[in-house]
Amino acid sequence: MEERGSMLLLRHASAGQRLSSPDVDRFRRLDESGRSVARQLVWALADREITKIVSSPLPRCVETVVPLAESRGLAVEQHWELGPDASLDDLLTLLVDLPDTTLACTHREGFEKLLGWDAPCEKGAVWVMERSGSELVPTLYLEPPSVVRTGQRQAV
């Protein structure tokens, strides 16, 4: 029987609009909404075992995971393979080598390379990736904390 485990793949939280050029955009930081989601991830993922946190080195990714890392006494390891310009091969090589119970923060481009352009990947959302041998399979999509709906009610 093959051993199975899972890891969490997180898209960075809101960082406003893209800036004029890729060189300038690299320095974009979380906006107010993004900082709020980053703080909310602490409780939204409280029931998940996370023993390692890795991130794209771009500020919007690092800032997304810092509150979670601090709450668990973990360091944030930065890996260029999680950046928006990394190849699918480099991204996969990193992810399959990471231990189970890792949370990895990346960009829309990383999700599109791994899951296809039509897979949901809202800012601040998480995919649970099931590990089967050397393959990672998306098994559960967790909406960002700010859009989790507990039931919509309207005043009458």
N, C-alpha and C positions, 0 to 999 in steps of 0.2 A: 504494500500500500504506500502511495506517495505521501510525503509529509506536506501538510498545507499550513499556511500562515497568511497573515494579511498585513498590509501597511496602509497608511492614509496619505492620499495625494490631495493637497490643498492648493487652491488658486488664491493668490494674494488678494487682499481686501481692496476696497475702492481707493483709487489714487487720482481721481479727477480725470480730465481729458488728456489724451496723448499730447505731447509737446511737439514743437515744429520739426524736429529732426531726431533720428534715432540716437545720435550722440548726446543731445540735450535730454531726451526722454529717459535715458538711463538713470538720471538723478532724481526722477519724480518720486515724491514721497506720498504716504497715505494722506488722504483728506480727512475731514472731521468724521464723516461716516465710516471710513476705513479704520480709523483709530478706535471707534466704538465697536465695530465688528471684531477687531483684534482682541479687545478686552472681553467681549462676549464669548469668544472661542474658548476661553478658560473654562467656563461652566458648560458650554455646549458640548465640549469633548471630555468632560469630567469622567464619564463612564468608560472612556477608551484608554487602554493601556498604551502609553507612549513612553519609550525609554530612550529615544534618540530623535533629535530634530535637526533636519538639514534644510537648507534654503538656497535659492538663487542668491548671488551676492548683491543684486540690485536692491536699493533701499526699501522699495515698496514690499518686497517679499520678506526681508529681514524684519521690518517693522511689524508685519502681520504676525510673526511667530514669537516675537520677544515676550509679550505678556504671558503666553502659554509656557514658554521655556522658563521664565522667571518663577512662575507658579509651581513648577515641578522641579526646580533646582537643576535644570539642564542647560548646557551651552548650545548655542546655535552654530552648527557647522555650515560654512558657506562652500558651495560647489558650483563652478561655472557650468557644469553639465545640466543644471536646472535653469539656466538662463534662456531668454527667448530665442537666441541665435544658435543654440546647441543643436547638433544633429540628433536624429532619432536613435542612431546607434550609440552615441555617447550617453544620451539620456537613459536608454535601456540598460546599458552596461552598468551605470551607477545604481539604478534602482534595483536590479536583480542582485547586486552585491551587498545591498543594505540589509541589516537584520530585520526580522519581523518586529512589529511594534515601533517602527519608524514613522514619523510624520515628515513628509517632504513638501516644501512650498515652492511652487513654480508659477508659470505664466500661461495665458491662454494658448500661446503657441505650443507649449509642451503638451497640453491636453489635446490639442488638435493633432499633433504628431502621434500621440499614443492611442487616442480613442476615435479620431476622425473629427472633421469639422462640425458635424451635426450633433455631437454629444453635448449634453448640458455641462456648463462649467461657469456658473455665475461667480462673480468676485466674492471670496470668502466661503465658497462651497468646498466640500470634500468628497472625493470618491474613495470608497473602501476598495482596495485592490487585493484580491485573493491571489495567493501565490500557489502555483501548482508546478512543481519542478522549477524550471527556469522561466516560466511564463507568468505574467501578471494579468489577471482578468478582473475588469471592473464588476463589482457585485452589488454595491449599494451606493446611492447618491444621497448625500446629506446637504440639504439646502443651507445657505448662509444663515447664521443666527437671526439676523434682522428680518428675514422673510419667512421664518417658520411661523406657520399659521395655526392657531389653536382653535379656530372657529371664527367665522366672521359674523358679527352681530351689527345690526343697524338699529338706530333709535326709531321708535314708532310714534 
